[in-house]
């Protein structure tokens, strides 16, 4: 019998491939293995970008590619929401200043802009919750507890005063570049298949 993932010979009755650590399922004969290879080649990788529930869970692991895609989504979303907050806040202040003489239309527009500020803040908070869960799941892929996120955050905050914010960024770039544990680990199956 051969491993579906790497093609290495696997002894009969083995639960995992001795080379790559991929799970070997009972009754996985040659025909089954070929069908699994064909399915793996034909199906695109799912990076969970469309599954909203996967953005808010700390269970499981994510690979480097998904980590970087999520980091890009969080960064771009935060940038856009920050611009929206700035514009809505300035417009709200202009409308409230203009409504000082009793103009109810400008007062109403000021209220709407204030609601826009609050909605953008809620969106940014949701994005940063997603960032925390993404970082925890990336740490799980490295076979590290999610509690390391707090240690990195505290250590980064202490070093950022000296290195002007580069310590935290450097730590997450390094964590995003390190290859995760091959095969299953304490936190789940290998996200790479």
C-alpha positions as CSV (number, residue, x, y, z in Angstrom):
1,X,0.0,0.0,0.0
2,X,1.2,3.6,-0.7
3,X,0.5,6.9,0.9
4,X,-2.1,9.0,-1.0
5,X,-0.2,12.2,-0.1
6,X,3.4,11.5,-0.8
7,X,3.4,8.1,-2.5
8,X,5.7,6.4,0.0
9,X,5.2,2.7,0.8
10,X,3.1,2.2,3.9
11,X,3.1,-1.0,6.0
12,X,-0.2,-2.8,6.2
13,X,-2.3,-1.7,9.2
14,X,-0.4,1.5,9.7
15,X,-2.5,4.5,10.9
16,X,-0.2,7.2,9.6
17,X,2.4,7.4,6.8
18,X,5.9,7.0,8.2
19,X,7.3,9.6,5.7
20,X,4.8,12.6,5.8
21,X,2.5,11.7,8.7
22,X,-0.7,11.6,6.5
23,X,-3.6,9.6,8.0
24,X,-4.1,6.2,6.4
25,X,-7.6,4.9,6.4
26,X,-8.5,1.2,6.6
27,X,-9.5,-0.4,3.4
28,X,-7.7,2.1,1.3
29,X,-6.7,-0.1,-1.6
30,X,-5.2,1.0,-4.9
31,X,-8.6,2.0,-6.5
32,X,-9.6,4.1,-3.5
33,X,-6.2,5.7,-3.4
34,X,-6.4,6.7,-7.1
35,X,-9.9,8.1,-6.6
36,X,-8.6,10.2,-3.6
37,X,-5.6,11.4,-5.7
38,X,-8.0,12.5,-8.5
39,X,-10.3,14.2,-6.0
40,X,-7.4,16.1,-4.4
41,X,-6.2,17.3,-7.9
42,X,-9.6,18.4,-9.1
43,X,-10.8,20.2,-5.9
44,X,-9.5,23.7,-5.2
45,X,-8.0,24.4,-1.8
46,X,-10.6,25.9,0.6
47,X,-9.0,28.6,2.7
48,X,-12.2,29.1,4.7
49,X,-12.5,32.7,3.5
50,X,-16.1,32.2,2.7
51,X,-17.1,30.3,5.9
52,X,-17.9,33.0,8.5
53,X,-17.9,30.5,11.4
54,X,-14.3,29.6,10.7
55,X,-13.2,33.2,11.2
56,X,-14.5,33.3,14.9
57,X,-13.2,29.9,16.2
58,X,-9.9,29.1,17.9
59,X,-10.2,25.4,17.4
60,X,-8.0,23.7,14.8
61,X,-5.1,24.8,12.7
62,X,-4.5,26.9,9.6
63,X,-1.7,26.7,7.1
64,X,0.6,29.6,6.1
65,X,-1.3,30.4,3.0
66,X,-4.6,30.9,4.8
67,X,-2.8,32.9,7.5
68,X,-1.5,35.4,4.9
69,X,-4.8,35.6,3.1
70,X,-6.6,36.3,6.4
71,X,-3.9,38.9,7.4
72,X,-4.5,40.6,4.0
73,X,-8.3,40.7,4.5
74,X,-7.9,42.1,8.1
75,X,-5.4,44.7,7.0
76,X,-7.4,45.9,4.0
77,X,-10.7,45.8,6.0
78,X,-9.2,47.8,8.8
79,X,-7.7,50.3,6.4
80,X,-11.1,50.8,4.6
81,X,-13.0,51.0,7.9
82,X,-10.5,53.5,9.3
83,X,-11.0,55.8,6.3
84,X,-14.8,55.4,6.7
85,X,-14.6,56.3,10.4
86,X,-12.5,59.4,9.6
87,X,-14.8,60.6,6.8
88,X,-18.0,59.9,8.8
89,X,-16.6,61.6,11.9
90,X,-15.6,64.8,10.0
91,X,-19.0,64.9,8.2
92,X,-20.8,64.4,11.5
93,X,-18.9,67.3,13.1
94,X,-19.7,69.5,10.1
95,X,-23.4,68.6,10.2
96,X,-23.7,69.2,13.9
97,X,-21.9,72.5,13.6
98,X,-24.2,73.5,10.8
99,X,-27.3,72.5,12.7
100,X,-26.5,74.8,15.6
101,X,-28.9,77.4,14.1
102,X,-31.8,74.9,14.2
103,X,-31.4,73.1,10.9
104,X,-33.0,69.7,11.4
105,X,-31.8,68.2,8.1
106,X,-28.2,68.8,9.1
107,X,-28.8,67.4,12.6
108,X,-30.4,64.3,11.1
109,X,-27.4,63.9,8.7
110,X,-25.1,64.3,11.6
111,X,-26.9,61.5,13.5
112,X,-26.6,59.2,10.4
113,X,-22.8,60.0,10.1
114,X,-22.5,59.1,13.8
115,X,-24.2,55.8,13.2
116,X,-21.7,55.2,10.4
117,X,-18.8,55.9,12.8
118,X,-20.2,53.3,15.3
119,X,-20.9,50.7,12.6
120,X,-17.3,51.1,11.4
121,X,-16.0,50.7,14.9
122,X,-18.0,47.5,15.3
123,X,-16.6,46.2,12.0
124,X,-13.0,46.9,13.1
125,X,-13.6,45.1,16.4
126,X,-15.0,42.1,14.5
127,X,-11.9,42.2,12.3
128,X,-9.5,42.2,15.2
129,X,-11.4,39.3,16.9
130,X,-10.9,37.4,13.6
131,X,-7.2,38.4,13.7
132,X,-6.8,37.0,17.2
133,X,-8.5,33.7,16.2
134,X,-6.3,33.5,13.1
135,X,-3.1,34.0,15.1
136,X,-4.2,31.4,17.7
137,X,-5.0,28.8,15.0
138,X,-1.6,29.6,13.3
139,X,0.1,29.0,16.6
140,X,-1.8,25.7,16.8
141,X,-0.3,24.7,13.4
142,X,3.1,25.2,14.9
143,X,2.0,22.9,17.8
144,X,2.0,25.8,20.3
145,X,-0.7,26.8,22.7
146,X,-2.9,29.8,21.8
147,X,-1.8,31.4,25.1
148,X,1.5,32.2,23.3
149,X,-0.5,35.0,21.6
150,X,-0.6,36.9,24.9
151,X,3.1,36.3,25.5
152,X,3.9,37.6,22.0
153,X,1.6,40.6,22.5
154,X,3.1,41.5,25.9
155,X,6.6,41.0,24.7
156,X,6.0,42.8,21.5
157,X,4.4,45.8,23.4
158,X,7.5,46.0,25.7
159,X,9.9,45.8,22.8
160,X,7.9,48.1,20.5
161,X,8.9,51.1,22.6
162,X,12.5,50.4,21.8
163,X,12.1,49.2,18.2
164,X,9.3,51.5,17.1
165,X,6.6,48.9,16.6
166,X,8.8,46.5,14.6
167,X,9.0,43.8,17.2
168,X,5.4,42.7,17.0
169,X,5.3,42.9,13.2
170,X,8.5,40.9,13.0
171,X,7.2,38.2,15.3
172,X,4.0,37.6,13.3
173,X,5.9,37.7,10.0
174,X,8.2,35.0,11.4
175,X,5.3,32.9,12.7
176,X,3.5,33.3,9.3
177,X,6.6,32.1,7.5
178,X,7.5,29.0,9.6
179,X,6.2,25.8,8.2
180,X,3.7,24.1,10.5
181,X,3.8,20.6,12.0
182,X,3.5,17.9,9.4
183,X,0.7,15.5,10.1
184,X,-1.6,15.6,13.1
185,X,-0.5,17.4,16.3
186,X,-2.2,18.2,19.6
187,X,-4.5,20.7,18.0
188,X,-5.9,18.7,15.1
189,X,-5.2,17.3,11.7
190,X,-2.8,18.8,9.2
191,X,-4.6,21.6,7.4
192,X,-2.6,20.9,4.2
193,X,-4.4,17.5,3.9
